[in-house]
Amino acid sequence: MIRIWLTYLILIACGIQCEAQSWNDLRKDGKPIFTFTVNDTLDFPVYVVELPVENTKYYAAKLQTNVCNDQVCLPIEVNLFWDLLGNYHHFSKEDKFNFTKFDHQYFDENDYKRLNQILLDSLSPLRDYAVDDLLDKQAKKFSFEIDAVTRPTSPLFSNVTVPGALYTVYTLWHLVNGPIKQKLNEYTSQVYAERNWQNYFASSQVPSYQEYFLKHLSPAEIVRFKEKIIALLFAEDDFIPHYAIDVLQSNVFQDPTEYNPIIERLDHLKPHVITEILNTLSGYNQQTKAILGRFKDSPKASVKQKEIIEKSINYEEQ
């Protein structure tokens, strides 16, 4: 559910970002991280950038290219953004530039939102077809701008494109969801510790960043970032707290002096997280028993959790 809402918020935000995020306003590293080449015909530098208001980091590229092979739409100028794991995030354009579709008609606001939604779908049917396979071989459309005939999109694929802008959508989708994703992810793996991105990932509200942080901790970093890990027990995402428990299980949850401050806040955790923590604790001291006793008598404790506490205390007293 959290991931669905995050996607929804991204789509809403695109109404602002797609229109207003100028390349010149971004804080960029002095040098690109690499120059990416597409089919030996297009290359562009990729930068680590930061949004000046949000202090949010992305990989980004400014792209200027032709997207049509039939001259019925104009060249495109677009700023493309990926998250730090290589997943496409959003695009923006300069205020005075407009995307065009068939016969040089401008995109409207809904077209921009639809384009962003399509680009976010990394499993789109666009992945499996050549662009010519998406055209209606029977129908034809006449362009008054260039005095020529072109083929419209097949009705079978009308739901995965912006009407009148198939080449633009297809080109951008394959660019943002193609091999560049893996190259960006590999770059993150190489520089993650060097750039000290652990704090950024751990403090982010993005579940995929939190998960990456928890799954790429060395033994020394588990000690160094212990408080960050503990904080993720209280994350909004349903899965992240369980990854945090896995990290803390062999050290923090074996020592009551370490875990007692955590279980003092059991009532702030989600029920499924509470249950797993109760099943993980060992080595109770008197303070532990007192804390768990109070929680057991509280309305927050479920029947199952009360049973776990009673059995655990009885076992510790044997």
QUIBELPE-V627590 format. One record per backbone hydrogen bond with DSSP energy under -1.0 kcal/mol. CO is the residue of the C=O (numbers start at 1). NH is the residue of the N-H. If there is no record, write none. Layout:
co = <CO | CO>
nh = <NH | NH>
This chain:
co = <1 | 2 | 3 | 4 | 5 | 6 | 7 | 8 | 9 | 10 | 12 | 13 | 13 | 14 | 16 | 17 | 18 | 20 | 23 | 27 | 34 | 36 | 38 | 38 | 42 | 44 | 46 | 47 | 48 | 49 | 50 | 51 | 56 | 58 | 59 | 60 | 61 | 63 | 65 | 72 | 76 | 78 | 79 | 80 | 81 | 81 | 82 | 83 | 87 | 90 | 92 | 94 | 99 | 101 | 102 | 105 | 108 | 109 | 110 | 111 | 112 | 113 | 114 | 115 | 116 | 120 | 121 | 124 | 125 | 130 | 131 | 132 | 134 | 141 | 143 | 148 | 150 | 152 | 154 | 155 | 157 | 162 | 164 | 165 | 166 | 167 | 168 | 169 | 170 | 171 | 172 | 173 | 178 | 179 | 180 | 181 | 182 | 183 | 184 | 185 | 186 | 187 | 188 | 191 | 192 | 193 | 197 | 198 | 199 | 206 | 207 | 208 | 209 | 210 | 211 | 213 | 218 | 219 | 220 | 221 | 223 | 225 | 226 | 227 | 228 | 230 | 231 | 232 | 239 | 240 | 241 | 242 | 243 | 244 | 245 | 248 | 248 | 251 | 252 | 253 | 255 | 255 | 256 | 259 | 260 | 262 | 263 | 265 | 266 | 270 | 271 | 272 | 273 | 274 | 275 | 277 | 277 | 285 | 286 | 287 | 288 | 289 | 290 | 291 | 292 | 293 | 295 | 302 | 303 | 304 | 305 | 306 | 307 | 308 | 309 | 310 | 311 | 312 | 313 | 315>
nh = <5 | 6 | 7 | 8 | 9 | 10 | 11 | 12 | 13 | 14 | 15 | 16 | 17 | 18 | 20 | 21 | 93 | 22 | 26 | 50 | 46 | 44 | 41 | 42 | 38 | 36 | 33 | 60 | 29 | 58 | 27 | 55 | 51 | 49 | 82 | 47 | 80 | 78 | 76 | 104 | 65 | 63 | 92 | 61 | 89 | 90 | 59 | 86 | 83 | 81 | 79 | 97 | 107 | 104 | 105 | 101 | 112 | 113 | 114 | 115 | 116 | 117 | 118 | 119 | 120 | 122 | 124 | 127 | 128 | 133 | 134 | 135 | 154 | 150 | 148 | 143 | 141 | 136 | 157 | 158 | 160 | 165 | 102 | 169 | 170 | 171 | 172 | 173 | 174 | 175 | 176 | 177 | 181 | 183 | 184 | 185 | 186 | 187 | 188 | 189 | 190 | 191 | 192 | 195 | 197 | 196 | 201 | 202 | 203 | 210 | 211 | 212 | 213 | 214 | 215 | 216 | 222 | 223 | 224 | 225 | 226 | 229 | 230 | 231 | 232 | 233 | 234 | 235 | 243 | 244 | 245 | 246 | 247 | 248 | 249 | 251 | 253 | 254 | 255 | 282 | 258 | 259 | 260 | 263 | 264 | 265 | 266 | 268 | 269 | 274 | 275 | 276 | 277 | 278 | 279 | 280 | 281 | 289 | 290 | 291 | 292 | 293 | 294 | 295 | 296 | 297 | 298 | 306 | 307 | 308 | 309 | 310 | 311 | 312 | 313 | 314 | 315 | 316 | 317 | 318>
